Each structure stands twice: as C-alpha cells, then as structure tokens.
Amino acid sequence: MSPQPSEEAPALVITPPRGWAGLGLRELWHYRELFGFLVWRDIKVMYKQTALGAAWAILVPLTQMVIFAFIFGEVANLPTDGLPAPVFYYAALLPWTYFAQSVTMGSNSLVGSANLLTKIYFPRLILPASACIMNLVNFAIAFAILALLMAWHGLAPSGSALLLPLLLLMALVTALGASLFLAALNVKYRDVRFAVPFLVQVWMYLSVLLPFSALTPERFGAWRYLCGLNPMAGVIEGFRWCLFRTDEAFAARAEAPWPLIAIGAVSMAAIFALGLVYFRRTERMFADIV
Amino acid sequence: MGGDIAIRIEGLGKRYRLGQSVNLTRTFRETLVSLPRHLGQRLRGSPAAAPAGTGAGDGAPPGWFWALRGVSFEVPRGEVIGIIGRNGAGKSTLLKILSRITVPTEGRVEMCGRLASLLEVGTGFHPELTGRENIYLNGAILGMRRAEIAAKFDEIVAFAEIEKFLDTPVKRYSSGMYVRLAFAVAAHLEPEILVVDEVLAVGDAEFQRKCLGKMESVATGGRTVLFVSHNMQAVRRLCTRGVLLHEGTVQSEGEITGVIDAYLRSSAHQEPNAEITPDMHRTYPPAYEIHRVEIRNAGGEATATLLMDERFTLRLHGRAHRPVQGLRVGVTFRGGDGARLATIVAGPDGGISTGTLQGAEDVLTAQIENVFMPGPHSLDISVKSGGGDWVDFIEGIQFTVAPVSSSGREPILGGYVRLDAQWSHAGRRSDAA
C-alpha cells in the first residue's frame, strides 16, 4: 500500500527554527547542481552586451596599477621593495581586485535576487558563495597579464608560487565571510549598499598601499603586526613573496610574510565565522523582509 | 509517519509584523534611534517571545498579526486537494511554508517526498540567456537534476513550441513564448508533491487548455497535488478534497463539494460604492491603492444591481502612496461560481499613459456594455507595476445582474454571457420538389 517510502524521499519535517543553525553542508551538497548552474549563469551573463567583454577583467587592475605606479612610485616615491613599481603594484592589485569585486557582488547578491528568495527554496548561502566563486574567472584572466609583466621585467617566478592557490583561498574565504555578513545586513538595512563601496575603498588603502616593509621595526616595533589583522595584507605580502623571492633586490629588502599570514589566517577565520553565524541567524527572515 | 500520508500539518502558525515587507527595511539610523526603546521592551519581555494564544488574531502582541494560526490537516498520498479562501485567508502563507520559502512561527509539517511549487512560473529566467540555457537554469532552480532536464529537454521544447528560437535570448521572445517556455519547464517537474497556484492560467486559450490537460494528467497520475485557485469550476473538476481557509484558520475541510459550498456561502460581500477597507487589500498600504470602486448604471446612479443589457460605468478611485512606474490596473469579472469571465486592463497599452497614475486622487472610468447573464457576479481589481510585480489586489466586490433587460423581460438561457447573434437562414423546404 505504501509505494517506495523513505529511501529516495525521506520525510521532511518543517518546524520553527530554534537556536543555532548548523552549517548546512549536507544541504549545500544536495543543492550542488543548482550552485553550479548559478555560477555558470553569472559567468555567462557577466559580459553579455558589453563592448569590451572580458577585457574588463584586465582593464580594472591594469588602470589602477598605472595610476598607483605613477603616483606612489614616481611622484611620492614610496618604497617598492626593490621591484619595478608596475610589477610591485600589479601583484597586489591582482588579489585585491578579486577580493573587492567578490565583496561588492556578494553583498548585493541577496537583494539582487529577491525574486528568487521569495519564490523558491534553496540554501541562501549559494548566492554570496556564487559571487565569490565566479570572480575567480576574472582573476584567472588578469593573472595572465601578471605573467606578461613579469616576463617583460625579466622576473622569473620562484617555486613558492605553488603556494599562490592557498593565498587565493585565504582571499576567497575572507571575501565570503565579509559577503555573508554584508549580504544579510543588506537585506535588513539598505544602508549597506552605500557603505560597501566606501568600506572597500578604505580596505584597499590598508591592503594595497601599505607595504609591510614601510612599517619599520625601529618606528613601530611589534605594533606593526597589527596590520596583519587585515587578512588581505597577509595575502598581498604573500603574493609578492611567493612570486618575487628569487629576485635579489627584492629578497634583500622584503621580509618573510609568514607572521602576517598567520595572524591573517586567524583573523580570516574570525571574519568567516562571524559572517556565517550572522547569515544563518537571519537567513530565515530573508524572504519575509527582502 | 505512515506511508499513505503525503503531508501532515499540525498546529501550524505564522506571525508577521504588520506591514512587515515595508517597514522592516529600515535604515541603520532608524534602528539606532529606536534601539533604547527596543531594549526597554526586551527588559519588560520581548514581543517576539510572547506566549502563543489560541485562534488567529489572539495572542499577537501589538504590531504583529497571525497570518496563519492553528492550521492542522492531512493530505493523503495521491490526493488532489484544493486550497481555497479569500485573499488574506493565509493560502499563500501556507504555500510559502510548505515550499520552505519562509519558516513557521509554531507548529509542525511532515512531508513525504519532494515538493515542487509552481507559485510563479519563470522564476530565475535570465533575459540575456537563450531559451536552451534558461531551460537548464530554470529546471535546476525548480529542483530538477541535470540528467533529468537533459532527458526531458526535447519534450519541454516541443510543449513550449519554441523549437526555432532555442538559441535566441529570451529577452527577444514575445510574452506568449516566454510564458509557454516557463510553464513548459515547470510542467515537466516530477515531484511527489506538486503545489499549483492559479497563476498557471496564463497564455492564450489554446495554451491554457494544454495546461489544464497537463494538470489533469498529473492529478490522475497518482501524484499528490495542492491546487490553489479562485476558480471553483477548476477546483471542482480537479480536486477530490478541499480545505477552506478563513483569516488564517481552517474553516472547513473534507469532500470538495461541501468545502466549495462553504466558501461560496461565506465569501465576503464587499459592496461596490463603499470605501474599501484595509483588510481587503493584499498588503496595506500598497504603493498604489484602489480605495473605492463605483458601479453606475445607465442613469448614472451608483448601484450594485445592473440590468442585462445595460451600458454601465465602472469608476476606480486610486491614490498613490509611493511612486511606481508604468502602472496597469486590471479588472476581472467573475461569475457566481468564481469562473473568470473577462478581464479589462487600463495601462500604457490600454490607452492610459504611463505617469498618469501618480496622483493623490485618480479616477479611472470605463464604459462597459453588460453582456453577463443574470445572477451574482464579482469583480477583482489588480494593480501591477510596469515590471509585472503585484502592487495591489482586491477581490470579491459583488454585484448582481438582474434578470431584466432595458427592453423588458428576456428569456434566461444557460451560460455566462449573451452573444449578439444575427441569424439568417438559407435552404429549401424539404417538401418542395
């Protein structure tokens, strides 16, 4: 009398949510195909009906690099750890642009998909996560330019470059943590829309324009490690170190970034945990108030 | 739970803050300003933690209301069950909880099997993507596996009749093609439990017939179906059992005929020519509100009773609360059994230009030839934005067509409308050689 119960279709129980929601990894796995489709959609749509198309992925960090190299390298004469200014700044702007675009898109992902939120159920986490994943495509495109720049300046990558994926993962998790928090906050307070560009800009000054070597131990002592609380500082210093440590001029000036990365990893975990907890706590109200 | 129950609902309740969709989107400043007051309330006992009362409307702290309260019923496996009730009765809240879009405040639902809802067809369609791409995307959003979509792909394309436009971005589709494609994807879902909303009644007549046919085959295929509709004919035809919701509670439940009768007896009688009360609106206040509907007979008097062939005037009084672009106001005429008889629309494509409906006191006037047969009728008023989003919806404004025409008594025939037919005859008498 009872045709195929549980096996394929386990009984689903809906009750009012209580207390702390778990990670929901199991459910995320269940919805992995939808996740894939949304990432695919975002990548596919990203450059539709644009005149320049994927060139945008290169144009943004490249333009910033030119400005930075000119103003801070030529005019202000900030130290570049013995590297040509274009390479020095581009290597920082590469992970930074990835991070900034992920946070910007991620924090708008829920509000931008209000019609999905109010009509269909799926783990809401997919939306900000999709924004952080799809920006990897832009990163990959922009990375090709870095290779060209390095070849032009006769810089060979060191074997440590194999660590770059780990650093990129650190940027991704930080971006996801920040996106989760800001996206959830954005559902409730539309102020976030105005705050994010501002926040990203301030964050950029702290990450890109402040080479760690500028904070000399003589002047700042152990306090200089405070800037490691920004995980992106560790990521950027790490990027430079891994790419350029075979360059003699750089190796003579630059300091190994490991303490920064270690502090950044702790800070990243905290940002991610905060973002995730806040997201999961407010998630149940999204459809009612978005 | 038993293998022959598909859905078991126990004491389900959902509480909303009044005007939640509008007011909760606050700015930081407002929250900061009201923080001391909220903290004060916290200390004296938070409203969110107030004990549950009994019955809708009870036990809700000020500023909150129960959209659904103490709802319990079971849906046997393979049953087609009709969920009926007025606007604001809690139908859509119930569906949203079942499809897990929103969470309940209290109670419990047990469900056996995958549930898919056709609350809105075309959700997640991306205008820049092609028909082919959107079939995959939409299918995944509705909960189909990739392999499942691939297996049904040809069927979906054939059902939607868009073979030639598969690789065209859907933003270049006509609205008919768009709707057909959206429905085709949704119709090929094969969940154990299917939730269908009335929105399915879209597209041209030919397509509607196809949709109803599909619905019927699903219904007879042993699938559990929850069917939400105002069209009592369709409900009667498709459903075996029904649940009548009224103000968030179950008013009647059981065999479909009895439930429909209870609905028709109880449905609110909002008379025309009176101010429409806030509870008649789907949400209040909407961005654009129709606050008064007048029916005037040929003599210009306000009335709720029309003669059979009378030319009458419909006057809609509206006011804007917030600016909305490209408003469209639609009026749907229904027969006594809820069947949709006709819809008229005022909007950019109906002779009323965009931007006209922005004032504090708008009056839309329509001159209409009454073609309806005698009996009770009702009007629904819908207001939609240029983008097709719901702005306001009022249903069940009652009027009657008297069995009298301006030229005196006329024979009452079956059907909903009178057709002006000019007969002529050609032929020979059979007895003529």
Boltz contact constraints between the chains, C-beta under 6 A:
constraints:
  - contact:
      token1: [A, 2]
      token2: [B, 3]
      max_distance: 6.0
  - contact:
      token1: [A, 2]
      token2: [B, 4]
      max_distance: 6.0
  - contact:
      token1: [A, 5]
      token2: [B, 3]
      max_distance: 6.0
  - contact:
      token1: [A, 9]
      token2: [B, 113]
      max_distance: 6.0
  - contact:
      token1: [A, 9]
      token2: [B, 114]
      max_distance: 6.0
  - contact:
      token1: [A, 9]
      token2: [B, 192]
      max_distance: 6.0
  - contact:
      token1: [A, 11]
      token2: [B, 1]
      max_distance: 6.0
  - contact:
      token1: [A, 11]
      token2: [B, 110]
      max_distance: 6.0
  - contact:
      token1: [A, 11]
      token2: [B, 112]
      max_distance: 6.0
  - contact:
      token1: [A, 12]
      token2: [B, 111]
      max_distance: 6.0
  - contact:
      token1: [A, 13]
      token2: [B, 110]
      max_distance: 6.0
  - contact:
      token1: [A, 14]
      token2: [B, 109]
      max_distance: 6.0
  - contact:
      token1: [A, 15]
      token2: [B, 108]
      max_distance: 6.0
  - contact:
      token1: [A, 16]
      token2: [B, 104]
      max_distance: 6.0
  - contact:
      token1: [A, 16]
      token2: [B, 105]
      max_distance: 6.0
  - contact:
      token1: [A, 16]
      token2: [B, 106]
      max_distance: 6.0
  - contact:
      token1: [A, 17]
      token2: [B, 103]
      max_distance: 6.0
  - contact:
      token1: [A, 33]
      token2: [B, 140]
      max_distance: 6.0
  - contact:
      token1: [A, 33]
      token2: [B, 146]
      max_distance: 6.0
  - contact:
      token1: [A, 34]
      token2: [B, 140]
      max_distance: 6.0
  - contact:
      token1: [A, 37]
      token2: [B, 137]
      max_distance: 6.0
  - contact:
      token1: [A, 37]
      token2: [B, 140]
      max_distance: 6.0
  - contact:
      token1: [A, 41]
      token2: [B, 126]
      max_distance: 6.0
  - contact:
      token1: [A, 41]
      token2: [B, 137]
      max_distance: 6.0
  - contact:
      token1: [A, 45]
      token2: [B, 128]
      max_distance: 6.0
  - contact:
      token1: [A, 48]
      token2: [B, 128]
      max_distance: 6.0
  - contact:
      token1: [A, 116]
      token2: [B, 124]
      max_distance: 6.0
  - contact:
      token1: [A, 119]
      token2: [B, 119]
      max_distance: 6.0
  - contact:
      token1: [A, 119]
      token2: [B, 120]
      max_distance: 6.0
  - contact:
      token1: [A, 119]
      token2: [B, 123]
      max_distance: 6.0
  - contact:
      token1: [A, 120]
      token2: [B, 123]
      max_distance: 6.0
  - contact:
      token1: [A, 120]
      token2: [B, 141]
      max_distance: 6.0
  - contact:
      token1: [A, 121]
      token2: [B, 99]
      max_distance: 6.0
  - contact:
      token1: [A, 121]
      token2: [B, 100]
      max_distance: 6.0
  - contact:
      token1: [A, 121]
      token2: [B, 101]
      max_distance: 6.0
  - contact:
      token1: [A, 189]
      token2: [B, 27]
      max_distance: 6.0
  - contact:
      token1: [A, 189]
      token2: [B, 28]
      max_distance: 6.0
  - contact:
      token1: [A, 191]
      token2: [B, 27]
      max_distance: 6.0
  - contact:
      token1: [A, 191]
      token2: [B, 28]
      max_distance: 6.0
  - contact:
      token1: [A, 284]
      token2: [B, 103]
      max_distance: 6.0
  - contact:
      token1: [A, 287]
      token2: [B, 101]
      max_distance: 6.0
  - contact:
      token1: [A, 287]
      token2: [B, 102]
      max_distance: 6.0
  - contact:
      token1: [A, 288]
      token2: [B, 20]
      max_distance: 6.0
  - contact:
      token1: [A, 288]
      token2: [B, 102]
      max_distance: 6.0
  - contact:
      token1: [A, 289]
      token2: [B, 24]
      max_distance: 6.0
